[in-house]
Amino acid sequence: MKKKLIERLSPFVLLWSFWASAMAQTPPATPIAAPAANANPEVQYKSCPEGYYSGPRPGRIRYTKDEYIWAVTPEFAAAYCMPAEFVDKNLKGAEAIAYKPVYEGYENCGFGGQKEVCGRGMSHGFEIFYKSSLPLPSVSETKYSHSAPYMLSRSTGLLTPKRIRTAKERDAWKAERPGMQDKFPGWGLIAVKGSKPMWPIVALGQVQYAEEILPGYNYISLEGSMGHFTNARMEKLGLTEFVILMRKPNDGMRDHEEMDLRTDYGHVIHLPPALIEKVRQVDKAGRAAFDQLLDKALPQQRR
């Protein structure tokens, strides 16, 4: 029984172990100095003007476990007493990004016609904080939305209606419920070279938006599927710059390769190389986990 359980979970254990490794292997950009012997750590870490980071810090016994990979601006770090190793001056277009892989919905079984071959999807999860004074082109006036209920683990995920709403019906249903309305046009994670988009990695769906979630900061969470960094043709291009892009409203959904970062997008967030390298490691681990699932589900075809 124990062996079978381990076999079922092994692809996802692999993914999470790669993620933990990605977080652990990169040394801090700036070491955190331990507080002086006579200093009170709680006073030191709660001395910032807007708030404080409650995760692990030198001298703290009790803390909140932090599962995110962070990149923050010096200003954001100073406002909330964030650890020095979170600061990355290469982050542009946002004040803070917290990244981690997230589970999608439920675990599903029966892949390849085998009852005990189970899997659960995982996505990239980007949680973005930006200044509320930043004017971003929006498609609705909502101040809060949670527009991806299918991502929530709740009992409705076990109930499939016979008739699925049409796209027009879904739009009408969302329009009657302001909390379901998207705030912005579409987002995407893209490899670029200078001002030129070179290779779309993955479309990012808006999951949650909250205005003024912190004083002076708005928040949006975006999620997108894994496995798209592993592309031999893209890797041959040697692309090292990656951005999160927001389209302008009604831009006609032009191909990114025809567009310019400087003029053709509603907003651009430049991701620090240190952050994107960790994201790539997690992505490749996700692809490896999916391949393991296929090996179990379709052993004959995968030989």
Helices and strands as residue ranges (DSSP letters): H 2-25, H 41-45, E 69-72, H 74-80, G 84-86, E 96-103, E 108-109, G 111-113, E 118-119, E 122-131, E 144-146, G 149-151, G 155-158, H 167-175, G 178-180, E 187-193, E 196-214, E 217-225, H 232-236, E 241-246, G 256-258, E 267-270, H 273-297
